[in-house]
Amino acid sequence: MTGSKVGAFLKKYTMVIALIAVIIFFYFSTDGQILVPQNISNLISQNGYVFVLATGMLLCILTGGNIDLAVGSVVCFAGGCGAIMMDKNIHPLVACIAMLVIGLLIGMWQGFWIAYVKVPPFIATLAGMFAFRGLSNVVMGGFAISLSEEHAQQGAFLQVFGGGAKCYIPDFIGSDEKFNLTCMLLGVIIAAVYVVITLVGRIRAKSQGYKVDKLVPTLVKMVVIAALIVWMAWMLAQYKGIPTILLWIAGILLVYGYITKKTTFGRNLYAVGGNEKATRLSGIDTRKVFFTAYANMGLLAGLAGIVNIARYMSAQPTYGQGYEMDAIAACFIGGASAYGGIGSVGGVVLGASLLGIINQGMSIMGMNANYQKVVKGIVLLLAILFDVLGKKKKK
C-alpha cells in the first residue's frame, strides 16, 4: 500500500480508528468493565437521546454548519407537557402525539425565522433555548412530575420507550433467563440481511455501469460490520436482551440515512451546505430546505422528549440541559464539517458512540465530572481541527 493510499485510508477511517483506540484504552483502564454486557446495554439506554438529537442536528449542520441551541429546552418542554398529560390520566398515545406535534411546531417556528426572515440560526435558536426553558418551568410549576410502572398505561409507555425494569424485548424462543435467544437470533438475521443487501447493491450498481469499490475492501468491511452486529447481539443477549430504545434509535437512523442519501431533499441539504448561492441560482428553494431541516430537528426533539421522560420515569424543569452540546459534538466528532455540506448518519453513529463510551469509561474510572467535561471539550476541538486542516490542504 502506497503512502497516498495509507493517507486516504487513515482520513476515511479516522473516527473508526479513534473509536477502537478509545475502547481499548478504557478496556484496560476499567479492567474490562466497559465491555460487560450490562454496561453495553446501559450505554445504549443512556445515550438514546444523543443518537436521536444528533440525527436531527446533522440536517441543520449540513445546511452550512448551522446548529440548533434550543433542542435541550425543547426536549424538556415537550417532555414536561407529555408527562403532565399522562399524570392527568390522558392516554400515553395521545400524549406522545402531543409531544411530537409540540416539537414539530417549535421546529417550524424557528425554521420560519431562520429561512424566511433570515434571522441567523445561532440567534434564533438561542432565543428559543431561553424561551422554552422558561416555559418548561412555567408548565411544570418548578416541580418534578413522576411516572409509575405500577400504573397500567404509564407502565406500558415506559416499557415501549425504554424506561423501567421491563423495557426489553421478551425472549419468545428460549426460557433461559441468563441468555436471550430471541436477541441472538435477531442479531444473526440482521447481519445476514445486511450482507445480502450489500452484495446485491454492489452487483446491481456494477451492472448499471456505476463505479464501485474494489471487491476485497468491500468484503472486509462487510464481514467486520456483520461480525460487530452478531457480537453486539451476543453481548445484549447476556443481559436481558434488546432494549426497546434500540429499536427507536435504529428506526430513526435508517429513516434519516435513507433521507440524506436517497431523496431529493437530502441532496439539496448537501448542495445548500456546499454553495448556497449556486444552489439558489440553480432553481432550488433554499428557504424551504432550511425550514424543513429545522422542522425535522423540532420533531426529533419531541421524540427525544418522549425517550427522556421514559428513561428517567419523570419530567423535571432541569432536564435537557447540555443536550444540544452532546448532539452537536456527536455530529462534529463523527465527521460533519463545521462549514456544512459534509456529514452522514453513519458518522453520527460513530460520534455518538465515541462520546458515550468516553462518558461511561470516565464514570467507571471515577473521574471527576469537571474533568470529564474537559476531556469532551478536547475531543471536540480535535475533531474540528481535522476538518479545518483538511479544508486548508484543499485550498
TAKAHU-V433657 format. One record per backbone hydrogen bond with DSSP energy under -0.5 kcal/mol. CO is the residue of the C=O (numbers start at 0). NH is the residue of the N-H. Records with the same first field share a line. If there is no record, write none. Layout:
BEGIN
CO = NH + NH
END
This chain:
BEGIN
1 = 5
2 = 6
3 = 7
4 = 8
5 = 9
6 = 10
7 = 11
8 = 12
10 = 13
12 = 16
13 = 17
14 = 18
15 = 19
16 = 20
17 = 21
18 = 22
19 = 23
20 = 24
21 = 25
22 = 26
23 = 27
24 = 28
25 = 29
26 = 31
27 = 30
29 = 32
31 = 34
32 = 35
35 = 38 + 39
36 = 40
37 = 41
38 = 42
39 = 43
40 = 44
41 = 45
42 = 46
44 = 47
46 = 50
47 = 51
48 = 52
49 = 53
50 = 54
51 = 55
52 = 56
53 = 57
54 = 58
55 = 59
56 = 60
57 = 61
58 = 62
59 = 62 + 65
60 = 63 + 64
61 = 340
66 = 68
67 = 70
69 = 73
70 = 74
71 = 75
72 = 76
73 = 77
74 = 78
75 = 79
76 = 80
77 = 81
78 = 82
79 = 83
80 = 84
81 = 85
82 = 86
83 = 87
84 = 89
85 = 88
90 = 93 + 94
91 = 95
92 = 96
93 = 97
94 = 98
95 = 99
96 = 100
97 = 101
98 = 102
99 = 103
100 = 104
101 = 105
102 = 106
103 = 107
104 = 108
105 = 109
106 = 110
107 = 111
108 = 112
109 = 113
110 = 114
111 = 115 + 116
112 = 118
119 = 122 + 123
120 = 124
121 = 125
122 = 126
123 = 127
124 = 128
125 = 129
126 = 130
127 = 131
128 = 132
129 = 133
130 = 134
131 = 135
132 = 136
133 = 137
134 = 138
135 = 139
136 = 140 + 141
137 = 140
139 = 142
144 = 314
150 = 154
151 = 155
152 = 156
153 = 157
154 = 158
155 = 159
156 = 160
157 = 162
158 = 161
163 = 166
165 = 167
166 = 243
169 = 171
174 = 176
175 = 178
178 = 180
179 = 183
180 = 184
181 = 185
182 = 186
183 = 187
184 = 188
185 = 189
186 = 190
187 = 191
188 = 192
189 = 193
190 = 194
191 = 195
192 = 196
193 = 197
194 = 198
195 = 199
196 = 200
197 = 201
198 = 202
199 = 203
200 = 204
201 = 205
202 = 206
203 = 207
204 = 209
205 = 208
213 = 217
214 = 218
215 = 219
216 = 220
217 = 221
218 = 222
219 = 223
220 = 224
221 = 225
222 = 226
223 = 227
224 = 228
225 = 229
226 = 230
227 = 231
228 = 232
229 = 233
230 = 234
231 = 235
232 = 236
233 = 237
234 = 237
235 = 238 + 240
236 = 179
241 = 168
242 = 245 + 246
243 = 246 + 247
244 = 248
245 = 249
246 = 250
247 = 251
248 = 252
249 = 253
250 = 254
251 = 255
252 = 256
253 = 257
254 = 258
255 = 259
256 = 260
257 = 261
258 = 262 + 265
262 = 266
263 = 267
264 = 268
265 = 269
266 = 270
267 = 271
268 = 272
269 = 273
270 = 274
274 = 278
275 = 279
276 = 280
277 = 281
278 = 283
279 = 282
283 = 285
284 = 288
285 = 289
286 = 290
287 = 291
288 = 292
289 = 293
290 = 294
291 = 295
292 = 296
293 = 297
294 = 298
295 = 299
296 = 300
297 = 301
298 = 302
299 = 303
300 = 304
301 = 305
302 = 306
303 = 307
304 = 308
305 = 309
306 = 310
307 = 311
308 = 312 + 313
312 = 146
314 = 144
315 = 318
317 = 320
319 = 322
321 = 325
322 = 326
323 = 327
324 = 328
325 = 329
326 = 330
327 = 331
328 = 332
329 = 333
330 = 335
331 = 334
336 = 339
341 = 336
343 = 347
344 = 348
345 = 349
346 = 350
347 = 351
348 = 352
349 = 353
350 = 354
351 = 355
352 = 356
353 = 357
354 = 358
355 = 359
356 = 360
357 = 361
358 = 362
359 = 363
360 = 364
361 = 366
362 = 365
367 = 371
368 = 372
369 = 373
370 = 374
371 = 375
372 = 376
373 = 377
374 = 378
375 = 379
376 = 380
377 = 381
378 = 382
379 = 383
380 = 384
381 = 385
382 = 386
383 = 387
384 = 388
385 = 389
386 = 390
387 = 391
388 = 392
389 = 393
390 = 394
END
